[in-house]
Amino acid sequence: MGKLNSYHYHFGNAVTDLCKIGMITQADKSPYCTGKWRHSYTPLYDMLFSKMRYDNINIGEMGIYKGGSIEMWSQYFPNANVYGWDHSDEFVNYVSGLNLDRVKIAKCNQADEQDLNRALGEPGVKYDILIEDGSHLAWDQIKFMRNAWRYLKPGGTMVIEDIGTHPEEFYPYNTKEELEDLLRDNLYMYNHMCYYSSISFVEVDHENKFVDPFDNDKVLILVRNNIE
């Protein structure tokens, strides 16, 4: 079994449009968020997705909390349909009550694969982008990879965020190499390598990030091919 593609991006003090929007909406994906956590993701996502910013796309995110990132996506992608899911009635009701334009929110128990498939399939669309930012538990992340590929368009991108947040829960792995091996092995185990044209393990940094004590600015980026 070969290694995954592996990258480490340090974005210095970069300030992208997505960073600015995330700061305004208080999405902790932005290193300029003023909340407790400041991840380094918005510079990476701006690099990945800016070319489709004004396209009519479908983007979905698992894990919505108070809606900061959902609102960020709706502003950054002004012509997109934005879908959000969460297991918490409190968060679903709160974000639904914001009445954000082009946004649909629904409940989903990510740990239940049947419910995960129901929620992702219910809108009846194929997604250009799917982001997993739910429980951060390793098995839930693996369940998402194991099921969500079928809802991506060919060429669509899936991102699994915050890898290694709970090392005690599934694996005593903290190093980049150990995490890569774990993810690679599970992709092979469930025979899912065949559904992707590219799979990359990416670490990201930014001078203004704050994720202590987790050191979890690590994502898996999977690009869907056209194999059914």
ZADO-1210 file (C-alpha; in nm, 4 decimals, padded with zeros to 6 digits):
<atoms>
<atom x="00.0000" y="00.0000" z="00.0000" code="MET" pos="1"/>
<atom x="00.1451" y="00.3330" z="-00.1050" code="GLY" pos="2"/>
<atom x="00.1533" y="00.6532" z="00.0913" code="LYS" pos="3"/>
<atom x="-00.1125" y="00.9201" z="00.0466" code="LEU" pos="4"/>
<atom x="-00.0143" y="01.2419" z="-00.1233" code="ASN" pos="5"/>
<atom x="00.1203" y="01.4551" z="00.1601" code="SER" pos="6"/>
<atom x="00.1534" y="01.8340" z="00.1853" code="TYR" pos="7"/>
<atom x="00.2311" y="02.0956" z="00.4478" code="HIS" pos="8"/>
<atom x="00.1224" y="02.4525" z="00.3748" code="TYR" pos="9"/>
<atom x="00.2299" y="02.7433" z="00.5920" code="HIS" pos="10"/>
<atom x="00.0283" y="03.0459" z="00.4881" code="PHE" pos="11"/>
<atom x="00.2300" y="03.2963" z="00.6919" code="GLY" pos="12"/>
<atom x="00.0068" y="03.5956" z="00.7654" code="ASN" pos="13"/>
<atom x="-00.2091" y="03.5557" z="00.4528" code="ALA" pos="14"/>
<atom x="-00.5463" y="03.7332" z="00.4500" code="VAL" pos="15"/>
<atom x="-00.7742" y="03.5969" z="00.1769" code="THR" pos="16"/>
<atom x="-01.1312" y="03.7031" z="00.1022" code="ASP" pos="17"/>
<atom x="-01.2489" y="03.3856" z="00.2722" code="LEU" pos="18"/>
<atom x="-01.0371" y="03.4679" z="00.5803" code="CYS" pos="19"/>
<atom x="-01.2093" y="03.8072" z="00.6016" code="LYS" pos="20"/>
<atom x="-01.5574" y="03.6642" z="00.5584" code="ILE" pos="21"/>
<atom x="-01.4853" y="03.3980" z="00.8200" code="GLY" pos="22"/>
<atom x="-01.3717" y="03.6689" z="01.0604" code="MET" pos="23"/>
<atom x="-01.7003" y="03.8561" z="01.0107" code="ILE" pos="24"/>
<atom x="-01.9208" y="03.5474" z="01.0480" code="THR" pos="25"/>
<atom x="-01.7063" y="03.4109" z="01.3348" code="GLN" pos="26"/>
<atom x="-01.6202" y="03.0852" z="01.1601" code="ALA" pos="27"/>
<atom x="-01.3364" y="02.9150" z="01.3445" code="ASP" pos="28"/>
<atom x="-01.2009" y="02.7975" z="01.0086" code="LYS" pos="29"/>
<atom x="-01.0508" y="03.1475" z="00.9785" code="SER" pos="30"/>
<atom x="-00.7278" y="03.2357" z="01.1622" code="PRO" pos="31"/>
<atom x="-00.8822" y="03.5796" z="01.2162" code="TYR" pos="32"/>
<atom x="-01.1881" y="03.4563" z="01.4045" code="CYS" pos="33"/>
<atom x="-01.2022" y="03.6143" z="01.7502" code="THR" pos="34"/>
<atom x="-01.3467" y="03.3052" z="01.9175" code="GLY" pos="35"/>
<atom x="-01.1626" y="03.0425" z="02.1186" code="LYS" pos="36"/>
<atom x="-01.0257" y="02.8504" z="01.8187" code="TRP" pos="37"/>
<atom x="-00.8640" y="02.9866" z="01.5045" code="ARG" pos="38"/>
<atom x="-00.7888" y="02.7259" z="01.2383" code="HIS" pos="39"/>
<atom x="-00.5767" y="02.7758" z="00.9272" code="SER" pos="40"/>
<atom x="-00.8338" y="02.6437" z="00.6810" code="TYR" pos="41"/>
<atom x="-00.9636" y="02.9525" z="00.5004" code="THR" pos="42"/>
<atom x="-00.6385" y="03.0229" z="00.3111" code="PRO" pos="43"/>
<atom x="-00.6359" y="02.6597" z="00.1958" code="LEU" pos="44"/>
<atom x="-01.0005" y="02.6659" z="00.0900" code="TYR" pos="45"/>
<atom x="-00.9577" y="02.9948" z="-00.0934" code="ASP" pos="46"/>
<atom x="-00.6714" y="02.8346" z="-00.2862" code="MET" pos="47"/>
<atom x="-00.8801" y="02.5252" z="-00.3644" code="LEU" pos="48"/>
<atom x="-01.2180" y="02.6774" z="-00.4401" code="PHE" pos="49"/>
<atom x="-01.1709" y="03.0351" z="-00.5620" code="SER" pos="50"/>
<atom x="-01.1979" y="02.9242" z="-00.9258" code="LYS" pos="51"/>
<atom x="-01.5603" y="02.8162" z="-00.8688" code="MET" pos="52"/>
<atom x="-01.6535" y="03.1003" z="-00.6360" code="ARG" pos="53"/>
<atom x="-01.9220" y="03.2474" z="-00.8631" code="TYR" pos="54"/>
<atom x="-02.0503" y="02.9207" z="-01.0074" code="ASP" pos="55"/>
<atom x="-02.3883" y="02.7684" z="-00.9290" code="ASN" pos="56"/>
<atom x="-02.2606" y="02.4884" z="-00.7048" code="ILE" pos="57"/>
<atom x="-02.3873" y="02.2701" z="-00.4232" code="ASN" pos="58"/>
<atom x="-02.1837" y="02.2702" z="-00.1024" code="ILE" pos="59"/>
<atom x="-02.2651" y="02.0763" z="00.2131" code="GLY" pos="60"/>
<atom x="-02.1129" y="02.0721" z="00.5586" code="GLU" pos="61"/>
<atom x="-02.1579" y="01.8188" z="00.8377" code="MET" pos="62"/>
<atom x="-02.1390" y="01.9979" z="01.1723" code="GLY" pos="63"/>
<atom x="-02.2797" y="02.3520" z="01.1846" code="ILE" pos="64"/>
<atom x="-02.2537" y="02.4706" z="01.5477" code="TYR" pos="65"/>
<atom x="-02.3845" y="02.8324" z="01.5557" code="LYS" pos="66"/>
<atom x="-02.3716" y="02.8768" z="01.1780" code="GLY" pos="67"/>
<atom x="-02.0482" y="03.0734" z="01.1396" code="GLY" pos="68"/>
<atom x="-01.9085" y="02.8566" z="00.8620" code="SER" pos="69"/>
<atom x="-02.2480" y="02.8027" z="00.6934" code="ILE" pos="70"/>
<atom x="-02.2929" y="03.1805" z="00.6707" code="GLU" pos="71"/>
<atom x="-01.9333" y="03.2109" z="00.5519" code="MET" pos="72"/>
<atom x="-01.9983" y="02.9686" z="00.2639" code="TRP" pos="73"/>
<atom x="-02.3200" y="03.1444" z="00.1648" code="SER" pos="74"/>
<atom x="-02.1357" y="03.4772" z="00.1406" code="GLN" pos="75"/>
<atom x="-01.8232" y="03.3439" z="-00.0294" code="TYR" pos="76"/>
<atom x="-02.0274" y="03.1470" z="-00.2857" code="PHE" pos="77"/>
<atom x="-02.3052" y="03.3966" z="-00.3745" code="PRO" pos="78"/>
<atom x="-02.4645" y="03.1651" z="-00.6331" code="ASN" pos="79"/>
<atom x="-02.4337" y="02.8388" z="-00.4383" code="ALA" pos="80"/>
<atom x="-02.6889" y="02.6203" z="-00.2668" code="ASN" pos="81"/>
<atom x="-02.5584" y="02.5566" z="00.0854" code="VAL" pos="82"/>
<atom x="-02.6607" y="02.2542" z="00.2924" code="TYR" pos="83"/>
<atom x="-02.5797" y="02.1990" z="00.6583" code="GLY" pos="84"/>
<atom x="-02.6389" y="01.9074" z="00.8959" code="TRP" pos="85"/>
<atom x="-02.5943" y="01.8527" z="01.2670" code="ASP" pos="86"/>
<atom x="-02.7028" y="01.5994" z="01.5309" code="HIS" pos="87"/>
<atom x="-02.7968" y="01.8774" z="01.7747" code="SER" pos="88"/>
<atom x="-03.1551" y="02.0066" z="01.7744" code="ASP" pos="89"/>
<atom x="-03.0245" y="02.3251" z="01.9378" code="GLU" pos="90"/>
<atom x="-02.7845" y="02.4017" z="01.6556" code="PHE" pos="91"/>
<atom x="-03.0265" y="02.2961" z="01.3809" code="VAL" pos="92"/>
<atom x="-03.2992" y="02.5206" z="01.5213" code="ASN" pos="93"/>
<atom x="-03.0622" y="02.8108" z="01.5841" code="TYR" pos="94"/>
<atom x="-02.9056" y="02.8142" z="01.2369" code="VAL" pos="95"/>
<atom x="-03.2419" y="02.7518" z="01.0681" code="SER" pos="96"/>
<atom x="-03.3701" y="03.0587" z="01.2522" code="GLY" pos="97"/>
<atom x="-03.1034" y="03.2770" z="01.0922" code="LEU" pos="98"/>
<atom x="-03.2950" y="03.2452" z="00.7611" code="ASN" pos="99"/>
<atom x="-02.9759" y="03.2593" z="00.5560" code="LEU" pos="100"/>
<atom x="-03.0219" y="03.2984" z="00.1817" code="ASP" pos="101"/>
<atom x="-02.9853" y="02.9769" z="-00.0250" code="ARG" pos="102"/>
<atom x="-02.9205" y="02.7698" z="00.2904" code="VAL" pos="103"/>
<atom x="-03.0998" y="02.4506" z="00.3951" code="LYS" pos="104"/>
<atom x="-03.0398" y="02.2982" z="00.7385" code="ILE" pos="105"/>
<atom x="-03.1386" y="01.9511" z="00.8567" code="ALA" pos="106"/>
<atom x="-03.0710" y="01.7124" z="01.1412" code="LYS" pos="107"/>
<atom x="-02.8349" y="01.4188" z="01.0955" code="CYS" pos="108"/>
<atom x="-02.6752" y="01.1682" z="01.3294" code="ASN" pos="109"/>
<atom x="-02.3405" y="01.1208" z="01.1582" code="GLN" pos="110"/>
<atom x="-02.2584" y="00.8166" z="01.3713" code="ALA" pos="111"/>
<atom x="-02.5577" y="00.6323" z="01.2190" code="ASP" pos="112"/>
<atom x="-02.4645" y="00.5413" z="00.8615" code="GLU" pos="113"/>
<atom x="-02.8282" y="00.4923" z="00.7611" code="GLN" pos="114"/>
<atom x="-02.9159" y="00.8402" z="00.8847" code="ASP" pos="115"/>
<atom x="-02.6025" y="00.9828" z="00.7212" code="LEU" pos="116"/>
<atom x="-02.7094" y="00.8459" z="00.3833" code="ASN" pos="117"/>
<atom x="-03.0637" y="00.9706" z="00.4346" code="ARG" pos="118"/>
<atom x="-02.9505" y="01.3235" z="00.5155" code="ALA" pos="119"/>
<atom x="-02.6979" y="01.3550" z="00.2332" code="LEU" pos="120"/>
<atom x="-02.9330" y="01.2013" z="-00.0215" code="GLY" pos="121"/>
<atom x="-03.2547" y="01.3762" z="00.0809" code="GLU" pos="122"/>
<atom x="-03.1934" y="01.7044" z="-00.1080" code="PRO" pos="123"/>
<atom x="-03.1661" y="01.5006" z="-00.4287" code="GLY" pos="124"/>
<atom x="-02.8533" y="01.6794" z="-00.5502" code="VAL" pos="125"/>
<atom x="-02.4916" y="01.5944" z="-00.6187" code="LYS" pos="126"/>
<atom x="-02.2418" y="01.8070" z="-00.4297" code="TYR" pos="127"/>
<atom x="-01.9419" y="01.9935" z="-00.5673" code="ASP" pos="128"/>
<atom x="-01.7979" y="02.0233" z="-00.2160" code="ILE" pos="129"/>
<atom x="-01.8646" y="01.8206" z="00.0983" code="LEU" pos="130"/>
<atom x="-01.6947" y="01.9121" z="00.4256" code="ILE" pos="131"/>
<atom x="-01.6930" y="01.6956" z="00.7362" code="GLU" pos="132"/>
<atom x="-01.6633" y="01.9095" z="01.0501" code="ASP" pos="133"/>
<atom x="-01.8798" y="01.7071" z="01.2838" code="GLY" pos="134"/>
<atom x="-01.7873" y="01.5139" z="01.5944" code="SER" pos="135"/>
<atom x="-01.4115" y="01.4940" z="01.5104" code="HIS" pos="136"/>
<atom x="-01.4248" y="01.1310" z="01.6234" code="LEU" pos="137"/>
<atom x="-01.2159" y="00.9043" z="01.4046" code="ALA" pos="138"/>
<atom x="-01.4880" y="00.6455" z="01.3440" code="TRP" pos="139"/>
<atom x="-01.7362" y="00.9159" z="01.2436" code="ASP" pos="140"/>
<atom x="-01.4827" y="01.0597" z="01.0003" code="GLN" pos="141"/>
<atom x="-01.4285" y="00.7136" z="00.8533" code="ILE" pos="142"/>
<atom x="-01.8054" y="00.6593" z="00.8242" code="LYS" pos="143"/>
<atom x="-01.8337" y="00.9857" z="00.6340" code="PHE" pos="144"/>
<atom x="-01.5626" y="00.8815" z="00.3866" code="MET" pos="145"/>
<atom x="-01.7184" y="00.5381" z="00.3593" code="ARG" pos="146"/>
<atom x="-02.0583" y="00.6760" z="00.2550" code="ASN" pos="147"/>
<atom x="-02.0430" y="01.0341" z="00.1294" code="ALA" pos="148"/>
<atom x="-01.8498" y="00.9612" z="-00.1916" code="TRP" pos="149"/>
<atom x="-02.1712" y="00.8518" z="-00.3651" code="ARG" pos="150"/>
<atom x="-02.3181" y="01.2008" z="-00.3263" code="TYR" pos="151"/>
<atom x="-02.0250" y="01.3871" z="-00.4853" code="LEU" pos="152"/>
<atom x="-02.0217" y="01.4961" z="-00.8467" code="LYS" pos="153"/>
<atom x="-01.7375" y="01.3610" z="-01.0614" code="PRO" pos="154"/>
<atom x="-01.4518" y="01.6001" z="-00.9873" code="GLY" pos="155"/>
<atom x="-01.6168" y="01.7033" z="-00.6614" code="GLY" pos="156"/>
<atom x="-01.4119" y="01.7515" z="-00.3447" code="THR" pos="157"/>
<atom x="-01.4578" y="01.6001" z="-00.0001" code="MET" pos="158"/>
<atom x="-01.2668" y="01.7432" z="00.2973" code="VAL" pos="159"/>
<atom x="-01.2338" y="01.5717" z="00.6343" code="ILE" pos="160"/>
<atom x="-01.1322" y="01.8347" z="00.8908" code="GLU" pos="161"/>
<atom x="-00.9579" y="01.8292" z="01.2284" code="ASP" pos="162"/>
<atom x="-00.7906" y="01.4911" z="01.1947" code="ILE" pos="163"/>
<atom x="-00.6362" y="01.3732" z="01.5200" code="GLY" pos="164"/>
<atom x="-00.8545" y="01.5792" z="01.7552" code="THR" pos="165"/>
<atom x="-00.9261" y="01.2775" z="01.9765" code="HIS" pos="166"/>
<atom x="-00.6252" y="01.0466" z="01.9489" code="PRO" pos="167"/>
<atom x="-00.7307" y="00.8602" z="02.2617" code="GLU" pos="168"/>
<atom x="-01.0643" y="00.7659" z="02.1014" code="GLU" pos="169"/>
<atom x="-00.9405" y="00.5404" z="01.8247" code="PHE" pos="170"/>
<atom x="-00.5685" y="00.5592" z="01.7747" code="TYR" pos="171"/>
<atom x="-00.2678" y="00.6586" z="01.9826" code="PRO" pos="172"/>
<atom x="-00.1298" y="00.8291" z="01.6719" code="TYR" pos="173"/>
<atom x="-00.0215" y="01.1894" z="01.6786" code="ASN" pos="174"/>
<atom x="00.2497" y="01.2055" z="01.4165" code="THR" pos="175"/>
<atom x="00.1725" y="01.2937" z="01.0593" code="LYS" pos="176"/>
<atom x="00.3085" y="00.9608" z="00.9363" code="GLU" pos="177"/>
<atom x="00.0947" y="00.7569" z="01.1768" code="GLU" pos="178"/>
<atom x="-00.2203" y="00.9447" z="01.0851" code="LEU" pos="179"/>
<atom x="-00.1460" y="00.9002" z="00.7147" code="GLU" pos="180"/>
<atom x="-00.1058" y="00.5262" z="00.7659" code="ASP" pos="181"/>
<atom x="-00.4323" y="00.4997" z="00.9590" code="LEU" pos="182"/>
<atom x="-00.6345" y="00.6860" z="00.6960" code="LEU" pos="183"/>
<atom x="-00.4723" y="00.5043" z="00.4069" code="ARG" pos="184"/>
<atom x="-00.5354" y="00.1656" z="00.5664" code="ASP" pos="185"/>
<atom x="-00.9036" y="00.2414" z="00.6242" code="ASN" pos="186"/>
<atom x="-00.9517" y="00.3641" z="00.2682" code="LEU" pos="187"/>
<atom x="-00.8029" y="00.0384" z="00.1430" code="TYR" pos="188"/>
<atom x="-00.9976" y="-00.1664" z="00.3968" code="MET" pos="189"/>
<atom x="-01.3303" y="-00.0430" z="00.2618" code="TYR" pos="190"/>
<atom x="-01.2085" y="-00.0504" z="-00.1007" code="ASN" pos="191"/>
<atom x="-01.2723" y="00.3207" z="-00.1444" code="HIS" pos="192"/>
<atom x="-00.9467" y="00.4190" z="-00.3126" code="MET" pos="193"/>
<atom x="-01.1118" y="00.3385" z="-00.6465" code="CYS" pos="194"/>
<atom x="-01.3655" y="00.6218" z="-00.6111" code="TYR" pos="195"/>
<atom x="-01.1102" y="00.9027" z="-00.6001" code="TYR" pos="196"/>
<atom x="-00.8676" y="01.0426" z="-00.8542" code="SER" pos="197"/>
<atom x="-00.6667" y="01.2117" z="-00.5780" code="SER" pos="198"/>
<atom x="-00.6342" y="01.1652" z="-00.2019" code="ILE" pos="199"/>
<atom x="-00.4129" y="01.4029" z="-00.0031" code="SER" pos="200"/>
<atom x="-00.3225" y="01.4404" z="00.3630" code="PHE" pos="201"/>
<atom x="-00.2626" y="01.8103" z="00.4284" code="VAL" pos="202"/>
<atom x="-00.1275" y="01.9950" z="00.7311" code="GLU" pos="203"/>
<atom x="-00.1880" y="02.3695" z="00.7408" code="VAL" pos="204"/>
<atom x="-00.0377" y="02.6490" z="00.9482" code="ASP" pos="205"/>
<atom x="-00.0865" y="03.0213" z="00.9867" code="HIS" pos="206"/>
<atom x="00.0881" y="03.2731" z="01.2089" code="GLU" pos="207"/>
<atom x="-00.2438" y="03.3676" z="01.3693" code="ASN" pos="208"/>
<atom x="-00.3863" y="03.0209" z="01.4305" code="LYS" pos="209"/>
<atom x="-00.4711" y="02.8899" z="01.7768" code="PHE" pos="210"/>
<atom x="-00.5711" y="02.5248" z="01.8172" code="VAL" pos="211"/>
<atom x="-00.3872" y="02.4289" z="02.1379" code="ASP" pos="212"/>
<atom x="-00.3796" y="02.1708" z="02.2835" code="PRO" pos="213"/>
<atom x="-00.5083" y="01.9675" z="01.9889" code="PHE" pos="214"/>
<atom x="-00.2605" y="02.0395" z="01.7064" code="ASP" pos="215"/>
<atom x="-00.5357" y="01.9246" z="01.4696" code="ASN" pos="216"/>
<atom x="-00.5009" y="02.1545" z="01.1665" code="ASP" pos="217"/>
<atom x="-00.4885" y="01.8445" z="00.9493" code="LYS" pos="218"/>
<atom x="-00.7307" y="01.7553" z="00.6714" code="VAL" pos="219"/>
<atom x="-00.7856" y="01.4815" z="00.4194" code="LEU" pos="220"/>
<atom x="-00.8809" y="01.6044" z="00.0711" code="ILE" pos="221"/>
<atom x="-01.0447" y="01.3537" z="-00.1626" code="LEU" pos="222"/>
<atom x="-01.1346" y="01.4321" z="-00.5257" code="VAL" pos="223"/>
<atom x="-01.4084" y="01.2152" z="-00.6764" code="ARG" pos="224"/>
<atom x="-01.3575" y="01.0392" z="-01.0085" code="ASN" pos="225"/>
<atom x="-01.6361" y="00.9199" z="-01.2405" code="ASN" pos="226"/>
<atom x="-01.6446" y="00.5549" z="-01.1317" code="ILE" pos="227"/>
<atom x="-01.9816" y="00.4478" z="-00.9895" code="GLU" pos="228"/>
</atoms>
